[in-house]
Amino acid sequence: MAGGGMRILRISREDAFALGIDEVARRVRALIPELGSVAAEVAEIVEEVASRGDAAVLELTGRLDLGGGPPLPLEVPRAQLDAAIKVMPREVIAGLQVSITNVADVAQSVLGGDARVSLPQGHTVTMREVPLDSAAVYVPGGRAPYPSTAVMGVVSARAAGVMDVCVCAPPRGDGEIDPVVLGTCRLLGVERVYRMGGAQAVAALACGTETIPAVDVIVGPGNLYVQEAKRQLSARVGIDGIAGPSDLVIACGAEADPRLAALDMGAQAEHGHGSLVVAICHERGVLDAIETELERIAAEHPRLAGSGRDGAGRAAIALVCSQDAEHSLALADRLAPEHLQLIGAEVEQLAHRVAHAGCLFVGECSATAFGDYVAGSNHILPTGGAARFSSVLNPACFRRRMAEVRIERPAAAKLAAAGAPIAIAEGFTLHAESMRARAGALAEQGAPRASGPSAQDGVQTAPGAPAQAGAPAEARPPAQIEENQRR
């Protein structure tokens, strides 16, 4: 335990070694609630919205967000967006413009293009990338407004080519969305903004209501209820992944500055309940100094300690003593954090080994807070260990790949020879007939049909199958990629 009302889990070097990497990671992750813990409540909310539309969203907003007060209409008037940007401080607008430019530049750099492949049988397959028709960006409320999240989501969607982008955010106690979020939406050219949050907002965007058209994808961070709703509705609408409360792991070398590490931990702990911040180092003295700094920061910023005797609303904090720098990296990689910082030459030189992190920040000047706002890397990231299999929000979340197949008759004969026996082996005779009909059409036009592979060639024909047209299974030239053009 630490002073200032903060609670810190300490794991010694001996315990970390005895427990093993997997158990240490499990104990650290157990400090925060799991996603499925609110599944039943969310299911009820989703059902209400799906069956009753606007009425359910308004009722739930009044009850859950406004303490029973009457909600305002769901859609924010465009005139209110125009008015909001006029009262935004100039320095905030200037900072947002830097953020918009940098996020857009990074997003544009990862856009893919169409790739046309010519295959040995004579046909082509083109992998096409097409943008989704519509997207929604969930901007969380909670402790503070998040105009930066609007930037991250909307700019990425626009870079991907999505033209229909809307934003939703939970209202404050007065029923309105914070003006800085509204002004940012106007700065981004968003015309539809909805006063709603929580699971009911996700359900409305996925299912559609009288006021809110259903969208193709919902992106953005949020609390357990928001993320559980996204999970439950993921068969109905696209999602970016699970982006819940913030988590940060800092792997420190022996010479890491404890003040900077503690400051970065405190910054992510500002997000409050459900957030997880962890420092790992093989030098106990560094961890002791970080704990002292955390106590000082908590004394200066009481919100970090949460509210009430039980500290409700605070983040979870852990300090883990490792065997060495490599052990630190292994522990961090197993935690698969949303943010991973490496501070100190010993760990920084191992950056290339990191495989599981939402975003990697290397060096003492590479604070996670820069990534939250202006670095250009997106701050909508997988949390809760999902960085093992999920990626940072990027234009690919707003695009889908579609194969375009073009087969001429000579290629059809060769492909039928290969494909029909597989179809018959699976019991789908009409699949085989569909392919062979194309080869038959070629023969009826007088084109020569090549003999298929026989038992003498070492290939057994499927029972009852006639001789196949096709080419012998000889070495063939590799497929040629003829073009790779950006759309």
Secondary structure, DSSP 8 states (H G I E B T S, - for coil): --STT--EEEE-HHHHHHH-HHHHHHHHHTTS--GGGGHHHHHHHHHHHHHHTHHHHHHHHHHHTSTT-----SB--HHHHHHHHHTS-HHHHHHHHHHHHHHHHHHHHT--EEEEEE-TTS-EEEEEEEE-SEEEEE---TTS--HHHHHHHHHHHHHHT--EEEEEE---TTS---HHHHHHHHHTT--EEEE--HHHHHHHHHH--SSS---SEEE----HHHHHHHHHTTTTSEE-----S-EEEEEE-TT--HHHHHHHHHHHHTT-TT-EEEEEES-HHHHHHHHHHHHHHHHH-GGGG-BTTTTBT--EEEEEE-SSHHHHHHHHHHH--SEEEEESHHHHTTGGG--S-SEEEESTT--HHHHHHTSSS-S----TTGGGT-----GGGGEEEEEEEE--HHHHHHHHHHHHHHHHHTT-HHHHHHHHHHHHHHHHTT----B---GGGT----TT----B---S------EEEEEEE-
